[in-house]
């Protein structure tokens, strides 16, 4: 939700057309082309990267099926995969150390 920062309507949601106008101005000013819907995809990806379960992201986006969320809205990179694999390996090392100590 985009909120209004003008005194009279401060904190109220912006109307759809106002959001489109804001994005059009930002695109013109920055030269970076994007849409409001792209922000939705980015939000889903960032939630997954930060550790949210896909079922929670599904609910947040209002999808009927978690597969829609995963297949369409989450865009993980090769770097994301490398980072997660490193976490996995670190977890295994930690588990192995604990096992060695207990033996």
N, C-alpha and C positions, 0 to 999 in steps of 0.2 A: 504494500500500500504506500502510495506517495501522499505525504501530508502537506497541507497548506501552511506556509510560514508568514502569511499576511496577518496583521493584527486582528482584523475582523473575523477571519475564519481560521485562526491559528489552531493547528492540531486536527482540523477536520480533513477528511480524505479529499484529494484533488479529484476533479471530474476527469473522465476518460479523455476528453479533448484537451484538457489542460496538461495531462501527462504526455500526450502526443506532441503538443506544442513544445513542452520542455525538452523532450528528446530531440525534436527537430532542431531546436536552438543549440543543444549540446553537440549534435552531429556537425552542424554548420561551424561552430566555434572550434571544435577539436579536430575535425576531419576523420573522426573515428565513427564508422557506420555501425549502428546497432539498433535493436528494437526492444520494446518493453518485454516482449516474449523471450528474448535472449537472456534477459536478466533472470527470468524464471528458471531457465536451464542452468545458469550459473549458480543460482541459489541452491538448487537441488544437488549439484556437483559439490559445492562447498560444504553442505550439510553432511554428505557421505564422507568427504575427506576428513571432516572433523570428528567422525566416529558415530554419527547417527545411524541407527538401523534403517534399512530400506523401507520397512513397514511404517516407520514414523514419518519418513519423507513422503511416502505415498499418501498418508493421511493429511499431512500439511498441504500437499498440492491438490488434494481432493480427487485423486484418481481412484477408480473402482478396483483396479488390479495393480499389484506391486510390480508386475512385469512391465507395465506401461512406463512406470517411473524409471525402472532400471534400463530398459531398452531405448527409451526416447529422451529422457531428461538428464541422465547421469552420463557425463563425459570424462572418464578417467584417462589420464595420460600414461605413457610409459614410465614417466618419473613417479607417478602415483603408485604404480605397480612395484617399482624398485623400492620405494619407501616402505611399503607394506611388507615386502619380502624381508627387508632389513629388520623390521620390527619382529617378524616371525623368527628369524634367526637369533636375534637377541633373546627372545623368549625361550627358545630351545636351549641356548647356552646357559641361561639362568636356571632352567629346570635341570639340566645336566649337572651343574654345580651343586645344587641342592641334593640331588640323588647321590653324588659322590660323597658328600659330607655325611649323609645318613647311613652309608654303607660302611 
